[in-house]
Amino acid sequence: MRTTYAIGVDVGGTRIATGLVERKGRMIKEARALTPRDSGPFGIVDAIIDLISEVSSGVHPSEIAGIGMGLPAQIDFLRQTVEFCTNLPLAGVDMRSLTMSRVRYPVTIDNDGNCAGIGESRFGAAKGVRDFIMLTLGTGVGGALFLSGEPYRGSRGLAAEVGHMVVQLDGPPCPCGGKGHIESFLGRPALSVAGQEAAQSFRGRAIREEAGGDAERVTAEHVVNAALKGDEVAREILIEAGAVLGEALVGLVNLLNPKLIVVGGGIGESCGFLVDRAAEVIDEHALAGRRDVRVIQAELGNDAGVLGAAALAFDEHDSREGLHR
Ligand SMILES: [Zn+2]
């Protein structure tokens, strides 16, 4: 049977977003809540179930294809297990079964970067593009690789952690435990540290003012806000981050020859100049013939994860039922 709706769930380190979504990507109803980070996995599942009930109320269960759920974690997609999770206590937790024991729909879990990529691929900036790289710049740096029209998952479904590519040997620490990864330079904690260092000096006074005059309280958002108001020091921090991103992506562009690189996440979508700098560096350094790759900002904003998760639920439903998309 061809169902009308799917439920998309996007679990973030800060917020959980849920939506009832039509096949063409229209969000019919949405609900959000803060992630109860300190309540353990059961508390997080409780919050997810409440949001699912809210968006599905009044809809007959037979009309719902299933639930897709993006998690800020490394997911073994084939076994549907959570391998590793830095920001929430979900490592080793069977989120799929825990959720399915409480609702009457099938559940599919995936990495949040993949979900955002699926969302942009079906309904956003990468619509109709078969080969592209998705990057989400937020608290962490997530990613997805779309090759020949499908997300590339690797041998165990753990592929596409673009944010954990090494850009500097023995570089600054990354929250994953590694060193010198893209996330070490572009994650919110890294941008906060750069902003705090700048705010200590006279030159960084505009950044300091964003944080109420206290250099130690400067966050990534303060840096972004100061830059958007035209402060040169804040812009330099973000443009330098864009250059690091560009350098890192040169290797991927040379390797994979994508048509498009889509940059999303809170930081990516508010900092056009960071994205432009990355594009310039790729244009300067990529091998000949690959330089026509376009680097653009994502289009779906916060909805990318929910819409992509819902699309995943439709796909799983259709392949179970033997339907083609
Ligand atoms: Zn890392």
Boltz pocket constraint, residues with backbone or C-beta under 6 A from the ligand:
constraints:
  - pocket:
      binder: B
      contacts: [[A, 163], [A, 164], [A, 174], [A, 175], [A, 176], [A, 177], [A, 178], [A, 179], [A, 181], [A, 183], [A, 184]]
      max_distance: 6.0
